[in-house]
């Protein structure tokens, strides 16, 4: 499942770059590429724990 996030990021980046290559830039394809890219980044960022949560846990253990 974590590889799906990386695939979404890669796919979104490729779609966004592809839409900007030609002289006739398709704005809708660019928007779709950016949306797919941001979904992948969001899904990865959900799995990274917050730094503040770690600090609070360390303070609770010391008390």
N, CA, C and O atoms as a CHARMM CRD file, in Angstrom:
* protein
*
  252
    1    1 UNK  N      0.81200  -1.19000   0.00000 PROA 1      0.00000
    2    1 UNK  CA     0.00000   0.00000   0.00000 PROA 1      0.00000
    3    1 UNK  C      0.85900   1.25900   0.00000 PROA 1      0.00000
    4    1 UNK  O      0.46300   2.27700  -0.56800 PROA 1      0.00000
    5    2 UNK  N      2.05000   1.20000   0.64200 PROA 2      0.00000
    6    2 UNK  CA     2.87500   2.39800   0.66900 PROA 2      0.00000
    7    2 UNK  C      3.46100   2.69400  -0.71100 PROA 2      0.00000
    8    2 UNK  O      3.78300   3.84200  -1.01900 PROA 2      0.00000
    9    3 UNK  N      3.59800   1.65400  -1.54400 PROA 3      0.00000
   10    3 UNK  CA     4.11400   1.89200  -2.88400 PROA 3      0.00000
   11    3 UNK  C      3.10500   2.63900  -3.74100 PROA 3      0.00000
   12    3 UNK  O      3.48100   3.30500  -4.70600 PROA 3      0.00000
   13    4 UNK  N      1.82800   2.53500  -3.39700 PROA 4      0.00000
   14    4 UNK  CA     0.79800   3.27100  -4.11300 PROA 4      0.00000
   15    4 UNK  C      1.02800   4.77400  -3.98100 PROA 4      0.00000
   16    4 UNK  O      0.80900   5.51900  -4.93600 PROA 4      0.00000
   17    5 UNK  N      1.46500   5.22300  -2.81200 PROA 5      0.00000
   18    5 UNK  CA     1.73800   6.64300  -2.60300 PROA 5      0.00000
   19    5 UNK  C      2.85100   7.12800  -3.52300 PROA 5      0.00000
   20    5 UNK  O      2.74300   8.19300  -4.13100 PROA 5      0.00000
   21    6 UNK  N      3.91200   6.35000  -3.62100 PROA 6      0.00000
   22    6 UNK  CA     5.02200   6.72800  -4.48500 PROA 6      0.00000
   23    6 UNK  C      4.61500   6.70800  -5.95800 PROA 6      0.00000
   24    6 UNK  O      5.05200   7.54700  -6.74600 PROA 6      0.00000
   25    7 UNK  N      3.78400   5.75300  -6.31400 PROA 7      0.00000
   26    7 UNK  CA     3.29500   5.67900  -7.69400 PROA 7      0.00000
   27    7 UNK  C      2.42800   6.88800  -8.00300 PROA 7      0.00000
   28    7 UNK  O      2.51900   7.44800  -9.09500 PROA 7      0.00000
   29    8 UNK  N      1.58200   7.30300  -7.05300 PROA 8      0.00000
   30    8 UNK  CA     0.74700   8.48600  -7.26100 PROA 8      0.00000
   31    8 UNK  C      1.60000   9.73500  -7.45200 PROA 8      0.00000
   32    8 UNK  O      1.30400  10.55700  -8.31900 PROA 8      0.00000
   33    9 UNK  N      2.65200   9.88600  -6.65700 PROA 9      0.00000
   34    9 UNK  CA     3.53000  11.04100  -6.78700 PROA 9      0.00000
   35    9 UNK  C      4.22100  11.03500  -8.13700 PROA 9      0.00000
   36    9 UNK  O      4.26400  12.05600  -8.82400 PROA 9      0.00000
   37   10 UNK  N      4.75700   9.89400  -8.51500 PROA 10     0.00000
   38   10 UNK  CA     5.45400   9.78200  -9.79300 PROA 10     0.00000
   39   10 UNK  C      4.50300  10.01800 -10.96200 PROA 10     0.00000
   40   10 UNK  O      4.83900  10.73600 -11.90400 PROA 10     0.00000
   41   11 UNK  N      3.33000   9.42100 -10.90100 PROA 11     0.00000
   42   11 UNK  CA     2.34100   9.58500 -11.95500 PROA 11     0.00000
   43   11 UNK  C      1.89100  11.03700 -12.06700 PROA 11     0.00000
   44   11 UNK  O      1.78000  11.56200 -13.17400 PROA 11     0.00000
   45   12 UNK  N      1.63300  11.68500 -10.94900 PROA 12     0.00000
   46   12 UNK  CA     1.22900  13.08800 -10.95600 PROA 12     0.00000
   47   12 UNK  C      2.30300  13.99000 -11.52700 PROA 12     0.00000
   48   12 UNK  O      1.99900  14.91500 -12.27900 PROA 12     0.00000
   49   13 UNK  N      3.56100  13.73300 -11.18000 PROA 13     0.00000
   50   13 UNK  CA     4.65900  14.54000 -11.70800 PROA 13     0.00000
   51   13 UNK  C      4.80200  14.34500 -13.21500 PROA 13     0.00000
   52   13 UNK  O      5.01700  15.31200 -13.94500 PROA 13     0.00000
   53   14 UNK  N      4.68500  13.11300 -13.68200 PROA 14     0.00000
   54   14 UNK  CA     4.80000  12.84100 -15.11300 PROA 14     0.00000
   55   14 UNK  C      3.66200  13.50200 -15.88000 PROA 14     0.00000
   56   14 UNK  O      3.88400  14.09100 -16.93800 PROA 14     0.00000
   57   15 UNK  N      2.44900  13.40600 -15.35400 PROA 15     0.00000
   58   15 UNK  CA     1.30000  14.03300 -16.02100 PROA 15     0.00000
   59   15 UNK  C      1.47900  15.54500 -16.06800 PROA 15     0.00000
   60   15 UNK  O      1.21900  16.16500 -17.09900 PROA 15     0.00000
   61   16 UNK  N      1.92000  16.14900 -14.96400 PROA 16     0.00000
   62   16 UNK  CA     2.10500  17.60300 -14.92400 PROA 16     0.00000
   63   16 UNK  C      3.19800  18.05100 -15.89200 PROA 16     0.00000
   64   16 UNK  O      3.05000  19.06600 -16.57300 PROA 16     0.00000
   65   17 UNK  N      4.29400  17.29400 -15.95200 PROA 17     0.00000
   66   17 UNK  CA     5.36600  17.65700 -16.88900 PROA 17     0.00000
   67   17 UNK  C      4.93400  17.45000 -18.33000 PROA 17     0.00000
   68   17 UNK  O      5.28300  18.24100 -19.20600 PROA 17     0.00000
   69   18 UNK  N      4.17900  16.39400 -18.57900 PROA 18     0.00000
   70   18 UNK  CA     3.70900  16.11600 -19.93700 PROA 18     0.00000
   71   18 UNK  C      2.79900  17.23300 -20.44500 PROA 18     0.00000
   72   18 UNK  O      2.85600  17.59300 -21.62100 PROA 18     0.00000
   73   19 UNK  N      1.97500  17.77100 -19.58100 PROA 19     0.00000
   74   19 UNK  CA     1.03400  18.80600 -20.01800 PROA 19     0.00000
   75   19 UNK  C      1.74200  20.12200 -20.32700 PROA 19     0.00000
   76   19 UNK  O      1.19600  20.95100 -21.05500 PROA 19     0.00000
   77   20 UNK  N      2.94600  20.33400 -19.79000 PROA 20     0.00000
   78   20 UNK  CA     3.67900  21.57000 -20.02200 PROA 20     0.00000
   79   20 UNK  C      4.66700  21.48000 -21.18100 PROA 20     0.00000
   80   20 UNK  O      5.30800  22.48000 -21.50800 PROA 20     0.00000
   81   21 UNK  N      4.81300  20.30700 -21.81700 PROA 21     0.00000
   82   21 UNK  CA     5.82900  20.11700 -22.84900 PROA 21     0.00000
   83   21 UNK  C      5.48000  20.85000 -24.14000 PROA 21     0.00000
   84   21 UNK  O      6.31100  21.56700 -24.69600 PROA 21     0.00000
   85   22 UNK  N      4.28600  20.67400 -24.59900 PROA 22     0.00000
   86   22 UNK  CA     3.90800  21.20900 -25.89700 PROA 22     0.00000
   87   22 UNK  C      3.61500  22.69700 -25.86600 PROA 22     0.00000
   88   22 UNK  O      3.47800  23.30400 -24.80400 PROA 22     0.00000
   89   23 UNK  N      3.52300  23.27200 -27.06500 PROA 23     0.00000
   90   23 UNK  CA     3.17500  24.68600 -27.17300 PROA 23     0.00000
   91   23 UNK  C      1.72500  24.90300 -26.73700 PROA 23     0.00000
   92   23 UNK  O      1.38900  25.92700 -26.14200 PROA 23     0.00000
   93   24 UNK  N      0.88300  23.93100 -27.04000 PROA 24     0.00000
   94   24 UNK  CA    -0.51300  23.99300 -26.60800 PROA 24     0.00000
   95   24 UNK  C     -0.61900  23.32400 -25.24400 PROA 24     0.00000
   96   24 UNK  O     -0.74200  22.10300 -25.14900 PROA 24     0.00000
   97   25 UNK  N     -0.57000  24.12700 -24.19900 PROA 25     0.00000
   98   25 UNK  CA    -0.59200  23.59000 -22.85100 PROA 25     0.00000
   99   25 UNK  C     -2.04100  23.33300 -22.43700 PROA 25     0.00000
  100   25 UNK  O     -2.88000  24.23300 -22.46000 PROA 25     0.00000
  101   26 UNK  N     -2.30700  22.10300 -22.06400 PROA 26     0.00000
  102   26 UNK  CA    -3.64200  21.74200 -21.63300 PROA 26     0.00000
  103   26 UNK  C     -3.74000  21.95600 -20.12300 PROA 26     0.00000
  104   26 UNK  O     -3.13800  21.21400 -19.34600 PROA 26     0.00000
  105   27 UNK  N     -4.48900  22.95800 -19.71800 PROA 27     0.00000
  106   27 UNK  CA    -4.59000  23.32500 -18.30600 PROA 27     0.00000
  107   27 UNK  C     -5.27700  22.24800 -17.47700 PROA 27     0.00000
  108   27 UNK  O     -4.92800  22.03800 -16.31500 PROA 27     0.00000
  109   28 UNK  N     -6.24900  21.56800 -18.06900 PROA 28     0.00000
  110   28 UNK  CA    -6.98100  20.54000 -17.32600 PROA 28     0.00000
  111   28 UNK  C     -6.08400  19.34900 -17.00000 PROA 28     0.00000
  112   28 UNK  O     -6.16400  18.79200 -15.90600 PROA 28     0.00000
  113   29 UNK  N     -5.24000  18.96300 -17.93600 PROA 29     0.00000
  114   29 UNK  CA    -4.31500  17.85300 -17.67900 PROA 29     0.00000
  115   29 UNK  C     -3.31200  18.25700 -16.60600 PROA 29     0.00000
  116   29 UNK  O     -2.95900  17.44600 -15.75000 PROA 29     0.00000
  117   30 UNK  N     -2.85000  19.50500 -16.64600 PROA 30     0.00000
  118   30 UNK  CA    -1.92600  20.00200 -15.62700 PROA 30     0.00000
  119   30 UNK  C     -2.57800  19.97200 -14.24800 PROA 30     0.00000
  120   30 UNK  O     -1.94700  19.55500 -13.27600 PROA 30     0.00000
  121   31 UNK  N     -3.82200  20.40600 -14.15100 PROA 31     0.00000
  122   31 UNK  CA    -4.53200  20.41100 -12.86700 PROA 31     0.00000
  123   31 UNK  C     -4.71900  18.99600 -12.35100 PROA 31     0.00000
  124   31 UNK  O     -4.54700  18.74900 -11.15800 PROA 31     0.00000
  125   32 UNK  N     -5.06800  18.06400 -13.22500 PROA 32     0.00000
  126   32 UNK  CA    -5.23000  16.66500 -12.81100 PROA 32     0.00000
  127   32 UNK  C     -3.90500  16.10000 -12.31700 PROA 32     0.00000
  128   32 UNK  O     -3.87000  15.38100 -11.31800 PROA 32     0.00000
  129   33 UNK  N     -2.80900  16.42100 -13.01300 PROA 33     0.00000
  130   33 UNK  CA    -1.49200  15.95500 -12.58900 PROA 33     0.00000
  131   33 UNK  C     -1.10700  16.49100 -11.22400 PROA 33     0.00000
  132   33 UNK  O     -0.56700  15.76000 -10.39400 PROA 33     0.00000
  133   34 UNK  N     -1.38300  17.76300 -10.99000 PROA 34     0.00000
  134   34 UNK  CA    -1.05900  18.35700  -9.69300 PROA 34     0.00000
  135   34 UNK  C     -1.92100  17.75200  -8.59300 PROA 34     0.00000
  136   34 UNK  O     -1.43500  17.51500  -7.48700 PROA 34     0.00000
  137   35 UNK  N     -3.19000  17.50000  -8.88300 PROA 35     0.00000
  138   35 UNK  CA    -4.07500  16.88700  -7.88300 PROA 35     0.00000
  139   35 UNK  C     -3.58100  15.49000  -7.51300 PROA 35     0.00000
  140   35 UNK  O     -3.53600  15.14700  -6.33200 PROA 35     0.00000
  141   36 UNK  N     -3.21100  14.68500  -8.50200 PROA 36     0.00000
  142   36 UNK  CA    -2.70600  13.33100  -8.22700 PROA 36     0.00000
  143   36 UNK  C     -1.41500  13.40500  -7.42200 PROA 36     0.00000
  144   36 UNK  O     -1.21400  12.62300  -6.49300 PROA 36     0.00000
  145   37 UNK  N     -0.54400  14.34100  -7.77600 PROA 37     0.00000
  146   37 UNK  CA     0.71100  14.53200  -7.05200 PROA 37     0.00000
  147   37 UNK  C      0.44800  14.90000  -5.59800 PROA 37     0.00000
  148   37 UNK  O      1.07900  14.34400  -4.70000 PROA 37     0.00000
  149   38 UNK  N     -0.46600  15.82100  -5.35200 PROA 38     0.00000
  150   38 UNK  CA    -0.75600  16.25900  -3.99100 PROA 38     0.00000
  151   38 UNK  C     -1.45300  15.17100  -3.17600 PROA 38     0.00000
  152   38 UNK  O     -1.25500  15.09300  -1.96400 PROA 38     0.00000
  153   39 UNK  N     -2.25500  14.34100  -3.81200 PROA 39     0.00000
  154   39 UNK  CA    -2.86600  13.22000  -3.09000 PROA 39     0.00000
  155   39 UNK  C     -1.78500  12.26300  -2.60400 PROA 39     0.00000
  156   39 UNK  O     -1.84000  11.78500  -1.47100 PROA 39     0.00000
  157   40 UNK  N     -0.81000  11.98400  -3.45100 PROA 40     0.00000
  158   40 UNK  CA     0.29000  11.11200  -3.04300 PROA 40     0.00000
  159   40 UNK  C      1.10700  11.70100  -1.91100 PROA 40     0.00000
  160   40 UNK  O      1.47000  10.99000  -0.97400 PROA 40     0.00000
  161   41 UNK  N      1.40000  12.99400  -1.98500 PROA 41     0.00000
  162   41 UNK  CA     2.17000  13.65700  -0.92600 PROA 41     0.00000
  163   41 UNK  C      1.37300  13.66700   0.38100 PROA 41     0.00000
  164   41 UNK  O      1.93400  13.44700   1.45400 PROA 41     0.00000
  165   42 UNK  N      0.07800  13.92100   0.29000 PROA 42     0.00000
  166   42 UNK  CA    -0.76300  13.93500   1.49100 PROA 42     0.00000
  167   42 UNK  C     -0.79600  12.56100   2.14400 PROA 42     0.00000
  168   42 UNK  O     -0.70900  12.45200   3.36700 PROA 42     0.00000
  169   43 UNK  N     -0.92300  11.50400   1.33200 PROA 43     0.00000
  170   43 UNK  CA    -0.99400  10.15600   1.88700 PROA 43     0.00000
  171   43 UNK  C      0.30600   9.77700   2.58300 PROA 43     0.00000
  172   43 UNK  O      0.28600   9.07100   3.59100 PROA 43     0.00000
  173   44 UNK  N      1.43600  10.23700   2.05500 PROA 44     0.00000
  174   44 UNK  CA     2.71700   9.95500   2.70800 PROA 44     0.00000
  175   44 UNK  C      2.84700  10.77100   3.98500 PROA 44     0.00000
  176   44 UNK  O      3.32000  10.25800   4.99900 PROA 44     0.00000
  177   45 UNK  N      2.43400  12.03700   3.95000 PROA 45     0.00000
  178   45 UNK  CA     2.59700  12.88900   5.12600 PROA 45     0.00000
  179   45 UNK  C      1.71000  12.43700   6.28000 PROA 45     0.00000
  180   45 UNK  O      2.01700  12.72800   7.43600 PROA 45     0.00000
  181   46 UNK  N      0.62300  11.73600   5.99700 PROA 46     0.00000
  182   46 UNK  CA    -0.22900  11.21600   7.07400 PROA 46     0.00000
  183   46 UNK  C      0.49700  10.16600   7.90100 PROA 46     0.00000
  184   46 UNK  O      0.22400  10.01900   9.09300 PROA 46     0.00000
  185   47 UNK  N      1.41100   9.43800   7.28800 PROA 47     0.00000
  186   47 UNK  CA     2.08100   8.34400   7.98900 PROA 47     0.00000
  187   47 UNK  C      3.26800   8.81700   8.82000 PROA 47     0.00000
  188   47 UNK  O      3.76700   8.06000   9.65200 PROA 47     0.00000
  189   48 UNK  N      3.73500  10.05200   8.61700 PROA 48     0.00000
  190   48 UNK  CA     4.87300  10.57500   9.36700 PROA 48     0.00000
  191   48 UNK  C      4.36200  11.14400  10.68300 PROA 48     0.00000
  192   48 UNK  O      3.49100  12.01500  10.68300 PROA 48     0.00000
  193   49 UNK  N      4.89100  10.66500  11.80300 PROA 49     0.00000
  194   49 UNK  CA     4.40100  11.17200  13.09800 PROA 49     0.00000
  195   49 UNK  C      4.84900  12.61500  13.32800 PROA 49     0.00000
  196   49 UNK  O      5.88400  13.04300  12.81800 PROA 49     0.00000
  197   50 UNK  N      4.08000  13.33800  14.08000 PROA 50     0.00000
  198   50 UNK  CA     4.37700  14.73200  14.38500 PROA 50     0.00000
  199   50 UNK  C      5.53500  14.82000  15.36000 PROA 50     0.00000
  200   50 UNK  O      5.66500  13.98500  16.25500 PROA 50     0.00000
  201   51 UNK  N      6.37600  15.82700  15.18800 PROA 51     0.00000
  202   51 UNK  CA     7.49100  16.03600  16.09500 PROA 51     0.00000
  203   51 UNK  C      6.97400  16.44400  17.48000 PROA 51     0.00000
  204   51 UNK  O      7.55600  16.06700  18.49700 PROA 51     0.00000
  205   52 UNK  N      5.90200  17.20000  17.51600 PROA 52     0.00000
  206   52 UNK  CA     5.33600  17.64100  18.79400 PROA 52     0.00000
  207   52 UNK  C      4.82100  16.46300  19.60200 PROA 52     0.00000
  208   52 UNK  O      4.92600  16.46700  20.82900 PROA 52     0.00000
  209   53 UNK  N      4.26500  15.45000  18.94100 PROA 53     0.00000
  210   53 UNK  CA     3.78800  14.26700  19.65100 PROA 53     0.00000
  211   53 UNK  C      4.93700  13.53600  20.33000 PROA 53     0.00000
  212   53 UNK  O      4.78400  13.03400  21.44300 PROA 53     0.00000
  213   54 UNK  N      6.07700  13.47600  19.67000 PROA 54     0.00000
  214   54 UNK  CA     7.24000  12.81000  20.26100 PROA 54     0.00000
  215   54 UNK  C      7.73400  13.56100  21.48800 PROA 54     0.00000
  216   54 UNK  O      8.08400  12.94900  22.49700 PROA 54     0.00000
  217   55 UNK  N      7.76200  14.90600  21.40100 PROA 55     0.00000
  218   55 UNK  CA     8.21400  15.70800  22.53300 PROA 55     0.00000
  219   55 UNK  C      7.28900  15.54300  23.73100 PROA 55     0.00000
  220   55 UNK  O      7.76700  15.45300  24.86200 PROA 55     0.00000
  221   56 UNK  N      5.97800  15.50100  23.51100 PROA 56     0.00000
  222   56 UNK  CA     5.02500  15.33600  24.59800 PROA 56     0.00000
  223   56 UNK  C      5.16300  13.95800  25.23600 PROA 56     0.00000
  224   56 UNK  O      5.05900  13.82900  26.45600 PROA 56     0.00000
  225   57 UNK  N      5.39600  12.93000  24.42700 PROA 57     0.00000
  226   57 UNK  CA     5.58400  11.57900  24.96400 PROA 57     0.00000
  227   57 UNK  C      6.84400  11.50800  25.81900 PROA 57     0.00000
  228   57 UNK  O      6.84800  10.86600  26.86900 PROA 57     0.00000
  229   58 UNK  N      7.91300  12.16600  25.37200 PROA 58     0.00000
  230   58 UNK  CA     9.16600  12.14200  26.12900 PROA 58     0.00000
  231   58 UNK  C      8.99800  12.88200  27.45300 PROA 58     0.00000
  232   58 UNK  O      9.55300  12.45900  28.46700 PROA 58     0.00000
  233   59 UNK  N      8.24600  13.97600  27.45900 PROA 59     0.00000
  234   59 UNK  CA     8.02500  14.71800  28.69800 PROA 59     0.00000
  235   59 UNK  C      7.17100  13.91800  29.66900 PROA 59     0.00000
  236   59 UNK  O      7.40700  13.97300  30.87600 PROA 59     0.00000
  237   60 UNK  N      6.19700  13.18400  29.17900 PROA 60     0.00000
  238   60 UNK  CA     5.34200  12.37300  30.03700 PROA 60     0.00000
  239   60 UNK  C      6.10800  11.22100  30.65700 PROA 60     0.00000
  240   60 UNK  O      5.83900  10.84500  31.79800 PROA 60     0.00000
  241   61 UNK  N      7.05700  10.65500  29.93000 PROA 61     0.00000
  242   61 UNK  CA     7.84900   9.53100  30.45000 PROA 61     0.00000
  243   61 UNK  C      8.80700   9.99700  31.52800 PROA 61     0.00000
  244   61 UNK  O      9.10400   9.24100  32.45300 PROA 61     0.00000
  245   62 UNK  N      9.30100  11.23600  31.43200 PROA 62     0.00000
  246   62 UNK  CA    10.24500  11.74100  32.42000 PROA 62     0.00000
  247   62 UNK  C      9.58000  12.00900  33.75500 PROA 62     0.00000
  248   62 UNK  O     10.23500  11.93200  34.79400 PROA 62     0.00000
  249   63 UNK  N      8.28900  12.32200  33.74900 PROA 63     0.00000
  250   63 UNK  CA     7.58900  12.67800  34.99300 PROA 63     0.00000
  251   63 UNK  C      7.24000  11.49000  35.81500 PROA 63     0.00000
  252   63 UNK  O      6.65100  11.63200  36.88600 PROA 63     0.00000
